């Protein structure tokens, strides 16, 4: 079933103002807030189902995200999209881990939850680095450099995309 409250990551669909559906009082010092859902269902099988990648998702949660439309929405959307893209890099890393370790998972030699925790911790550190380096997406040169890096990382992991 498709949840209309979620926008799952796609290279063909960028975040837009209408996706930010949480209603909040006007924020003086904030531009936006977004909630992302990283979800997975992994079963230990010798042969992964063809659609195993779809069981590991990266989605934007509309009703838990807001944007201040009185601020620079272009910069804010670009910032939020970059966070979404960065999340996709780590979701693909997890899909790759599942694929590469499918036999070890089947024999209980590795734990998917532990791997997921480690990958999500790495994502949290990387987001903090991105926020600091780009001043939350407001430094155009640094922002562009991050976008290029993330694009290259997504390309390197394209075999683990759901598209």
Secondary structure, DSSP 8 states (H G I E B T S, - for coil): ---TTEEE-BTTB---GGG--------SS--EEEEEEEEE-----SS--TTGGGGEEEEEEEEEEEE-TTS-HHHHHHHHHHHHHHHHHHHHHHHHHHHHTHHHHHTTSS-HHHHHHHHHHHHHHHHHHHHHHHTTTT-HHHHHHHHHHHHHHHHHTGGG---
